[in-house]
Amino acid sequence: MLGWTQKELAVRSGVAKRSIAGLELGTSTPKPETLERLVATLSAGGIEFRNADADGVGIKLFKTSKFAHGSKPRFDEMKG
């Protein structure tokens, strides 16, 4: 959705590329802190995480954010 590689997501979130690959393959279970970092980073990029509703659980690209394709903030720069 955002066009990011695993390496780009790793740099932006501070999560190891190996951990991201394991999540995508379903071969690892993330720690809560890892999930928080990934959700915060993807949310800053414009991804909206949705709870179960009539459309089910899922994600969608909410809007293009300044972080989607341009600047590359680190996780610590995105925290409120």
KOLZA-869689 format. One line per 5 residues: their letters; for each residue x, y, z of N, C-alpha, C. Coordinates in nm, 2 decimals. Example, Ala and Ser with C-alpha at 12.3 -4.5 7.8 and 13.67 -1.06 7.14 Angstrom:
2
as	1.32 -0.57 0.78 1.23 -0.45 0.78 1.32 -0.33 0.78 | 1.28 -0.22 0.71 1.37 -0.11 0.71 1.29 0.00 0.79 $
END
This chain:
80
mlgwt	0.08 -0.12 0.00 0.00 0.00 0.00 0.09 0.13 0.00 | 0.19 0.12 0.08 0.28 0.24 0.09 0.40 0.23 -0.01 | 0.42 0.12 -0.06 0.54 0.10 -0.15 0.67 0.09 -0.07 | 0.67 0.06 0.06 0.79 0.05 0.13 0.84 -0.09 0.13 | 0.97 -0.10 0.12 1.03 -0.23 0.13 1.05 -0.27 0.28 $
qkela	1.08 -0.40 0.31 1.10 -0.44 0.45 1.21 -0.35 0.51 | 1.32 -0.33 0.43 1.43 -0.25 0.48 1.38 -0.11 0.52 | 1.30 -0.04 0.43 1.25 0.09 0.46 1.16 0.09 0.59 | 1.08 -0.01 0.60 0.99 -0.02 0.72 1.08 -0.04 0.84 | 1.19 -0.12 0.83 1.28 -0.14 0.94 1.35 -0.01 0.99 $
vrsgv	1.39 0.06 0.89 1.46 0.19 0.92 1.36 0.29 0.99 | 1.24 0.30 0.93 1.15 0.39 0.98 1.10 0.36 1.12 | 1.08 0.23 1.15 1.02 0.18 1.27 1.12 0.14 1.38 | 1.24 0.12 1.34 1.34 0.07 1.44 1.33 -0.08 1.47 | 1.25 -0.15 1.39 1.23 -0.29 1.41 1.32 -0.36 1.31 $
akrsi	1.39 -0.47 1.35 1.48 -0.54 1.26 1.41 -0.60 1.14 | 1.48 -0.59 1.03 1.43 -0.64 0.90 1.39 -0.79 0.92 | 1.48 -0.86 0.99 1.46 -1.00 1.01 1.32 -1.03 1.08 | 1.29 -0.94 1.18 1.16 -0.95 1.25 1.04 -0.92 1.16 | 1.06 -0.82 1.07 0.95 -0.79 0.98 0.93 -0.91 0.88 $
aglel	1.04 -0.96 0.83 1.03 -1.08 0.74 0.96 -1.19 0.81 | 0.99 -1.22 0.94 0.93 -1.33 1.01 0.78 -1.31 1.03 | 0.74 -1.18 1.05 0.60 -1.15 1.07 0.52 -1.18 0.94 | 0.58 -1.13 0.83 0.52 -1.15 0.70 0.50 -1.30 0.66 | 0.60 -1.38 0.70 0.60 -1.52 0.67 0.51 -1.60 0.77 $
gtstp	0.48 -1.53 0.88 0.40 -1.60 0.98 0.49 -1.70 1.07 | 0.62 -1.68 1.07 0.71 -1.77 1.14 0.75 -1.71 1.27 | 0.71 -1.59 1.31 0.74 -1.54 1.44 0.63 -1.47 1.50 | 0.63 -1.45 1.63 0.53 -1.38 1.71 0.59 -1.26 1.76 | 0.54 -1.14 1.73 0.60 -1.01 1.77 0.58 -0.98 1.92 $
kpetl	0.67 -0.91 1.98 0.66 -0.86 2.11 0.56 -0.74 2.11 | 0.49 -0.71 2.22 0.40 -0.59 2.21 0.47 -0.46 2.17 | 0.60 -0.44 2.21 0.67 -0.32 2.17 0.69 -0.32 2.02 | 0.72 -0.43 1.96 0.74 -0.44 1.82 0.61 -0.40 1.74 | 0.50 -0.45 1.79 0.37 -0.42 1.73 0.34 -0.27 1.74 $
erlva	0.37 -0.21 1.86 0.35 -0.07 1.88 0.43 0.01 1.78 | 0.55 -0.02 1.76 0.64 0.05 1.67 0.59 0.04 1.53 | 0.55 -0.08 1.49 0.50 -0.10 1.35 0.37 -0.03 1.33 | 0.28 -0.04 1.42 0.15 0.03 1.41 0.17 0.18 1.40 | 0.25 0.23 1.49 0.28 0.38 1.49 0.34 0.42 1.36 $
tlsag	0.43 0.35 1.31 0.50 0.38 1.18 0.41 0.37 1.06 | 0.33 0.27 1.05 0.24 0.25 0.94 0.13 0.35 0.95 | 0.08 0.38 1.07 -0.03 0.48 1.09 0.02 0.62 1.04 | 0.15 0.65 1.08 0.21 0.78 1.03 0.22 0.79 0.88 | 0.23 0.67 0.82 0.23 0.66 0.67 0.10 0.67 0.60 $
giefr	-0.01 0.67 0.68 -0.14 0.68 0.63 -0.23 0.55 0.63 | -0.18 0.45 0.70 -0.25 0.32 0.71 -0.35 0.34 0.83 | -0.47 0.30 0.81 -0.57 0.30 0.92 -0.60 0.15 0.96 | -0.58 0.12 1.08 -0.61 -0.01 1.13 -0.75 -0.01 1.18 | -0.83 -0.11 1.13 -0.97 -0.12 1.16 -1.01 -0.24 1.25 $
nadad	-1.09 -0.22 1.35 -1.14 -0.33 1.43 -1.26 -0.39 1.35 | -1.30 -0.51 1.41 -1.41 -0.58 1.34 -1.53 -0.49 1.34 | -1.59 -0.49 1.22 -1.72 -0.42 1.20 -1.79 -0.49 1.09 | -1.88 -0.43 1.02 -1.96 -0.49 0.91 -1.86 -0.53 0.80 | -1.75 -0.46 0.78 -1.66 -0.49 0.68 -1.55 -0.59 0.73 $
gvgik	-1.55 -0.63 0.85 -1.45 -0.72 0.91 -1.33 -0.64 0.96 | -1.23 -0.72 1.00 -1.10 -0.66 1.05 -1.02 -0.63 0.93 | -0.94 -0.52 0.93 -0.86 -0.50 0.82 -0.78 -0.37 0.83 | -0.72 -0.33 0.72 -0.65 -0.21 0.71 -0.69 -0.14 0.58 | -0.67 -0.01 0.58 -0.68 0.06 0.45 -0.59 0.18 0.45 $
lfkts	-0.56 0.23 0.33 -0.48 0.35 0.32 -0.57 0.47 0.34 | -0.56 0.53 0.45 -0.65 0.64 0.49 -0.62 0.77 0.41 | -0.50 0.81 0.40 -0.46 0.92 0.32 -0.31 0.92 0.30 | -0.27 0.99 0.21 -0.13 1.00 0.19 -0.07 1.10 0.29 | 0.03 1.06 0.36 0.08 1.14 0.46 0.22 1.19 0.42 $
kfahg	0.27 1.29 0.49 0.41 1.34 0.45 0.51 1.23 0.47 | 0.48 1.12 0.54 0.58 1.02 0.56 0.57 0.91 0.46 | 0.47 0.90 0.38 0.45 0.79 0.29 0.56 0.77 0.19 | 0.60 0.88 0.12 0.70 0.86 0.01 0.82 0.96 0.03 | 0.80 1.06 0.11 0.90 1.17 0.12 1.00 1.14 0.23 $
skprf	0.99 1.22 0.33 1.08 1.21 0.44 1.07 1.08 0.51 | 1.17 1.04 0.58 1.18 0.91 0.65 1.20 0.93 0.80 | 1.09 0.96 0.87 1.11 0.97 1.02 1.14 0.84 1.09 | 1.21 0.85 1.20 1.22 0.73 1.28 1.11 0.73 1.38 | 1.09 0.61 1.44 0.98 0.59 1.54 0.98 0.70 1.65 $
demkg	1.10 0.73 1.70 1.10 0.82 1.81 1.06 0.97 1.77 | 1.07 1.00 1.64 1.03 1.13 1.59 0.87 1.14 1.57 | 0.81 1.02 1.57 0.66 1.02 1.55 0.58 1.02 1.68 | 0.64 0.98 1.79 0.57 0.97 1.91 0.52 1.11 1.95 | 0.39 1.11 2.01 0.33 1.24 2.04 0.39 1.30 2.16 $
END
